[in-house]
């Protein structure tokens, strides 16, 4: 099958800014670039958007005709030969290849964007609108359903999360967002209903079905269970903070904070007979 290596040209200076490959016609591939809704390549996306704002669009040209046997090599060749491209990959089948220079540029751009209050507010609004749409939830779930992550991938995700939660500002922002969500009665009722549903129980069961837990993991679970203390809120006894959080719809961290605070005398750890008589048999 014939595969075309093509270039997207900036009409303002006739410079090739992107190299790709396609089995389709060049006109159809150009149309896809013009209407792509995702921003997986923000550099290319921003360049095309800039052209659109000037009532222009890229010119697509054929660089070379190839086949299944040599297109990888030839695409890589053209990407290496040309300068000032918006490509984020080295070409071929090996997926994304972010150079240190590209990663640094992306990092600076992201940090600069998040320093802008208006950007944060708009992003938060768009995310709420997105996740309030049931169709988006279904699409997102279907996209990752059955996906298998390697141990290396899992470790990378774990390290990223750990680094984030070591940042006091990130922790504070997440706590604030959580409190705001739980103040929304619609969100609270919907979440509590789901947590009590058979669907949630089944999902949890399926997630851990067949998994072999390490001795270390088992010990952590055992210690966690032993350390659970019943609490009293407004003279109602709950077997744990987690149970209370589900029952009354308050964030766990918020309940913990009130248990430690002298301003909430109605939030206390419930003393059992064993606590009062630790030496009793």
C-alpha positions, 0 to 999 in steps of 0.5 A: 500500500502506498504511504505518503510522507507529507509536509505542512507549509506555512504560507507566510514564509513557505517554510515546512513546519510539520512532517507526517505520513498518511494513507489518505489523500493529501486534501483529506489529511489537511482537513483533519489537521484543520479540524482536529479537536485535541491538543496532543501536539500543542505546538502544532495546534497553536501554529494552525490556530494562529494561521486561522486567526489570520484567515490562512491555512497550511499548505500540504505538499508531498515529500515522498512516496513510500510503502509499508517497508520504508516509510518509518525510515523516510519519515524520520529522515525528513524530520531530522533534515528539517528545522523549526518543525512543530513535530513532537516525535522523531517519526516512525512507529516508536511513539512520542519522543520528547527531547529535553528541549521540548520538555523544557518548553512545555514545562515553562508554558504550562507553569506560565499558564497556571500562574494566570488566575483567569486561566485557572478559573476557565479551566476549572469551569470547563472541567466541571462542564465536561464531567457534568455531561454523562456522555463524556463520562461514558466516553472516558470510561470506554476509552480506558476500559480494559487498558493494561498498564505495565509495572513501569507505567504504574510506578511512574504514575505513583511517583508523580502522585507522591511528588504532587502530594508533597507540595503543600500548595497542591495539597491545599488546593485539592482540599479546597476543591474537595470541600467546595464539591461537598458543599454542593448538595447535588454532588453530595447526594449523587456521590453518596448514592453511588457509594452505597450502590451495588454497582460501586461494590461490584466495581471494587470487587472486580478491581481486586479480583484475582490480585495477589497482595504482598505481605507488606500490603497485607500488613498495611491493611491489617494495621489500618484496620487496627488503627480505626477508631469509632467517633462521635458526631452530635452524639451519633457513633460511627465505626470510623472516619470513613464511615462517617464521611459516607453517612453524613457527606463530609470530607474525611480531612474535614472530619479529621480537622474537626476532631483535632479542633477545640472549636468542635466539641461535638466531634470526638473519638468515642471511647470504648470499654477497652479504651477505658480499661486497657488492662481488662481481659 
